[in-house]
Amino acid sequence: MKQIRIGSGAGYGGDRIEPAIDLIKRGNLDYIIFECLAERTISLAQKAKQKNPELGYNELFEYRFDKILDALKDHKVKVVTNMGAANPESAAKLCLAMARKKGITRLKIAYVLGDDISDRLENYLDYQVLETGGRLSDIQGTILSANGYIGIKGIVQALRDGADIIITGRVADPSLSLGPLCYEFGWDMDDYDKLGKGTWIGHLLECAGQVTGGYFADPGYKEVPELWNLGFPMIEVDEDGNGIVTKLPGTGGMVTKETVQEQTLYEIQDPENYFTPDVIADFSKVRIEEAGKDRVRISGASGKAPTGNYKTSVGYHDCYIGEGQISYGGGNAVAKAQLAKEILEKRFEQIGLAYEEIRYDFIGLNSLYGDSISKQLNTGNCSEVRLRVAARVKTMEEATLVGNEVEALYTNGPSGGGGATKNIKDIVSIASIFIPVEDFKISVGYLEVNEQ
């Protein structure tokens, strides 16, 4: 029975590169995927593209491909990645230039377009927003982007046309793996049982080191060896869609029934109905079995027909968050931080700070769980505490005032304050709508490095 090996090279936009290169060199892979997009990531990429039309791809694209292309010289592994973000074509052109500079020949680079519908968004202003139940037209803020979670169509077409590297924008995370599986095994686009199995493969790979123990580790409860040397996963998949999850020998982390179970449920609200653009996957009857050290056998996923809509993330400029922090130490640290909070409350009232929301955190005491839970967990006195205040405001000027007032506590607040910092964040928020599949026009472009 035919098998292919797919490795994971990244689980998020800023992931490390060394485990991916190790996989290319030692993993005997057919494919490696780099999943580097999140909901807000592509909106930030669109902002970069608006400033410079040549940008908009992942900020680590050049850094990663400098090492990827070197590894590909001696290891013919196909690469599928959404590092193209808001500008797959520019990313492909950069990849072409880098390959030529390195003297690489006979390389075909594909870029998939069609997820960006920003120029047609006025057609969907009366659509319901998933997060709020209101209409898209109700959004108060400048819209920056609109990208649909498209599926495997462009990836499969690129592979049929002989692409070695495929660069996409906002395809769904599991589609990066499902596309190669459909191409290699000839799965039909309406064989939803197989598509459900392939989606599970993609879901296990999409977060890279999470399934090899990175997200599993909990000292004293769930020990994971050598996390500093964490190996990324690869899956050996057969033509029926079953597989073995494993990692390279000599790397840190681990692959066990438990790590695979946790990643299977990661971000899944309903295991029986995991909605993707390609299929509604069903993970409710999966089988996860130990098959040796760092080898876990997976089977039993299934699926049914997709909804006919693509979830589309609309990014918009929402607000600014002004933040300030300052630390207090010693036996009276908590009391000093509480006094500093009272001073700030009165000062913000005095200067008329117009905020939509404000919160005060005593980091180390209540910043994660709030008072209701944290008071039950804290025992004894705290010898140091850091006060953090963050306010949600509409203007940069108001955001600046927040940090300035915290900094002023150096000489106007309790004694012993130190390490004051201030920060302003330009907040991009996401509104999700569902748009019919037929409204998206998927296309694939190609660039080639030929022998000279």
N, C-alpha and C positions, 0 to 999 in steps of 0.2 A: 504494500500500500504506500502510495506517495506521501512524503512528509516534507514540510518546510520548517525552517527555524527563523523566528522573528524575535529580535531583541529590542529592548527599550533604551533609548539614549538620553531621554530627558523627561521629567515629570512636571516641569513648570518652566516659565520663561527664563529664570535665572539659575537653573540647575547646573551642577558641575559637569565637566566634560570628560574627565579621566576614565570613569567606568564605561562610558560609551566607546571610547577608543579601544579600551581593553576588550570589549565585546567584539568589535570589528576585527581585531587582530587574532583573538583566540577562540571566538565563539562559533566558528564554522557557520556563520549566519547566511541566510538568503536575503533577509531584509533587516533594517533597523529603523525604528520610528523615533522622531523627536517631537513630543507633544509640548508646546510652549505657549499656549494661549489660555487665557481665562476671560471672564465676562468683561472686566474693565480693561484688560490688556489691549484689546483691539481698538477700543476708543482712544486710549492713550497713543496708540500707533497712528490712528487717524489724525490726532492733533499734530504729531510729528510730521506727517505727510503734508498737512496744510501749511506748515512752515517751510517745508522743503519737499517738493514733489518727487524727489529721488529717494526719500526716506519713507519710513512707515513699516519697515520690516523689523524683526526682533533685534534688539540692540546688541545681542551677543552673536548675531549671525556670522559676522566676519571672523570673530574669535573662534567660534566653533568650527566653521568650515575650513579654516586654516589647518586645523588638526584632522578634521574628517577627510579632507581631500588627500592629505599625506597618507593616511591609513588606507584609503581606497586604491592607492597605486598598486599595492600588492594583495589586496583582498577585494574581490569583486562582489561587494555587498550593495544591494539597492537601498537607497535612502528615501524615506517618505516623511515629510515634516510640514507642520503648519507655521513654521518660522517666517513665512511670507507675510503673515499678519495682514496689515492694510495695504501691502504693496508687493504681492508675489512676483510680479514681472520685474521690478527693480531688483528684488532679491536674486532672481534667476540670472539677471545680467551681471550682478556682482559675482555670483558663483562662477559664471562663464569666464569672467576676467581673471578670477583667482586661479581657475583650473589652467588657463592658458599660461599664466605667469609661472605656474609650477611645472609646466611642460607635460601636462596630462593630455593624452589624445584619446579619440574614440569615446567621447562622453556625451550623452544626450540628456539635456536638462529640460524638464517640463514644468510649467507653472499653470495652476488651475485658477480660473477666474469665475465670477458669477455670484459669489456670496454677498457682495456689496450692493445694496439697493438704496443707498442714501439719496440718489437723484430721483427716486420715485416715491419717497416716503409720504408725500402729500396724499397719495392714494389710500393711505392706511390710518389717517389721523382719527377716524372714528372707531378704530379697532380697540378692543378691550385689553388693558394692561394686566398681565398675569399677577403682578405683585400687589396691585392696589384695587383692581376691579373697576377702576375708572377708565376714561378714554385717553388715548395717546395725546390728543389735543389738549388735555388738561395739564400736561407737563409744564412746569414753570422753570424754564432754563433753556439755554441755547443747545440745540441738538447737534451733536458732533459726528455721529456715525449710525449706521444701521446695517448690520451684517447677519445673515441667516446662517444657521447651522446646517450647511448642506452635507450631503452624504458621499457615497463612494463613486458616483458616476464619473467624475473627472479623473480620479485616481486610476480607476480600471481602464479608462480610455488611454491614459498616458502609458500604462504598462503594456497595453496591446500594441501601442505604437513604438515600443522599445525604449522607453525612458529609463535612465539609470538613477536619476535624482528627480524627485517630484516635490515641488514647493507649492503649498496651498495657503489660502487664507483661513477663514473660519469654517473649516469642516468640523463635524462632530468628532470628539476625541477618539471613540472606538473605531471610527471609519478609517483612520490611518492604518490600522491593522486589518480591518475587514476587507478593504480594497484589495490588498495583495492576496488574501485568502480566496476571494471570489475569482480573481484572475488566474491564480495558479491551479485551482481545483475546478474551474469552470462552473462554479455555482451559479444557478439562475437567480436573477434579481427578485424573483417571487418565491424562491425556496426559503420560506421564512424560518423553517426549522434550522437550516444550516446558517442562515444569517443571524439568528439568535445565538447560536454557538459561537460564531465568529465575533459577535459583539461582546460576548463574555471574555473572549481572548483579548480583545482590544481594551476592555475595561480593566483587566488585570495588568496590562502593560502600560496603560496611559499615565500612571503616576510613578513609574520607574521604581525607585528604591523603597517605596512604601510596601510593596508586596514581598520584598526581601528582608523585611524587618525594621526598616526605618521608622515607620509609623507605629510599629508594634511594640517597640522597646519601652519598658516601664521598670526602672531599676528596683530590684527587690521583689518584683512580681513576675515580670516577663523579661528575662535577661536575653540580650542579643549580643553575640560576640563581634568585636572589632568594627564597631560602627564607623570609626574613622576611615575604614577601608571598605565601606559598603559596596558590594557588587550589585549591579543592575540586573534585572531579570531577562530571561529569554524563555520562549515557549516553543516546544517541538509540537507541531500541529499536523494531524493526519487529515485525509480528504473527507472524513466524516465529521470533522470539526472538534474532535477530542484531542487532548494534548497533555504534555508534561511540562509543568512549570519548574524551572531550575535556574541556576546561576553558575558562574565560572568557578572552578576550584581555585583555592588560594585567595579568595576575596572574603571580606567580612560580611556580616549579616547571616540570614538563614532563610530557607524556604521550607515551611512546614504547613501542615493542614490548617493550623490556626492563623498563620500569616495570610494564607490564601482566603480563608473564610472572612477575615476582617476586610481585606481589600474588595472581596466580592460585594460586601454590604456597604462599602464606602460611598456616600452620597446617593444611596438608593432608597427612595421613600417607599416604593412598593416593588418588592422583588419579582412579583408576578407580572408587572407591567412597567418595564423600563423603556420609556419612550425615546427613540432615536429617529433620525431622518430615514434610516434604511429599514427599520423593523421595530416592532414592540417586543423587546426581549423578555424572556421569562426565566428567571434564575431561581424559581421557587423549588425546583426539584433537582438541583445540581448535586453531583456526587464529587466529593473531594477526598482523595485517599493518598496516604503516604506510599511512595514507591521507591524508597531508599533515602539516603542522606541528601538533603537539599533537592529532592525530586518529589513532586506532588502530581498525581494523575487527576485530571479534571474531565468531567463528562456530564451529560444530562441537561444542558441548557436547551432552550427551544425558543420559539417566537411566533409572532403572527403579523398580519399586515400592518404597515405603519398608518398614521392618521391622514396622510395626504397634505399635511402642513409642515413647514419648517419653522421651528422656534427662531425668532429673530431678536437679537439684542440691540436695543436702541440706546446709545450712549449720549448723555447730555451733561452740560455743565450745571451742577446743582447748587454749589455753595463754596464757601471757604471755611476751613477749620483753623482757628487760631489756638495755639497751644503754648503753655509755659510749664516748666518743672523746676523745683528747687528741693534740696535735701536738708534734713535736720538730723543731728546725731546726739547721742548722750542719753542720760536717764530721763530727761524731760522731752524727748524728741517728739512723741505723739502730741503732747499738749502744745508744743510750738507749731507743729504742722496744722493743728486744728485752729490755733489763733491766726495763722497765716491765711487759712481758708476764710475765716470771718472777715479779715481785713479786705481780702479780694472781693467778697460779696458786697461789702459796703462801698468799696471803690468803684465797682462796676455800676452800682446804682448811682453813685455820685456823678460819674462821667457820662451816664446815659448810654451805656453799651447796649446796642440793639441786637440781641441774639435770639435765634429760634430755639436753641437748646443749649444747655450748659451742664457739664458734669465735673465733679471734683473727686479725685481718687487719691487714696493714701496707698501708694504702691508698696506692696509687701503686707498690707493689712486687708484691704477690701477691693482692690482694683479689678480682680477677676470675678468675684462672686457677689459683690455688694454686701451691705451691712447684715442683711438677714441671715446669710449663711456664714459670712466671715467671722462674725462675733462668736459663733459657736466653735470655730476652728482655732481661733487665736487663744493661746495660753501664756500667761506671764507678761512681762514687760517687753517692749520692743526697743532696742537700742538705736535703731536708725529707721527713718521713714522718708519717703520722697513724695512730696505733694505734686500732683498733676492736675491742671485745669485745662479743659478744652471747651471751646464755644463754637457753635455752628452759626455762622453769620453770612450775610449776603455780599459784603464788600471786603476788599483787601485791607482797606483802612481800619475797619472794625477788627479784623483778624490780627492786625499789627498791635492794636491796643492790648489784647489779651496777654501776649508775651511781654510787652513792655511793663505791664503792671506787676507781673510775677518777678521780673528782673529788679524792679524797684524795691522789692522786699529785702534786698541786700542791706539797704540802709534805713528802710522805713518799716521794717517788720520785726518779727522776733529775732533774738540774737542767734548767731551761729548758723545762719542759712548759708548754703554753698552749692556750687555746681549748677547754678541757674542756667537753663537753656530756653530758647524760644523757637517756634517753628510755625510755618504757615503751609497748609495743604490746600491745593486747588482740587476740589472734589468733583470727580466724574461719577455719576450714578447711572444705573441701568434700568431700563423699562423693557419688559419682554412681551412680545406679541406673537401671534401665530399667523403666518402668511401662506397661502396655497403654494404647493410645490411648483405648479405650472407658471407662476410669476417669476421664477428664477431661470435665467438663461446661463447654463454652465458651458464654459469653453476651456480649451486647453491650448496653450502656446508652447513652442519648442525652440530651444537654442542648442547648437551642437558645436563640440570641439572635434574637429576632424584631424586625421594624421596630416602632417605637413611634409 
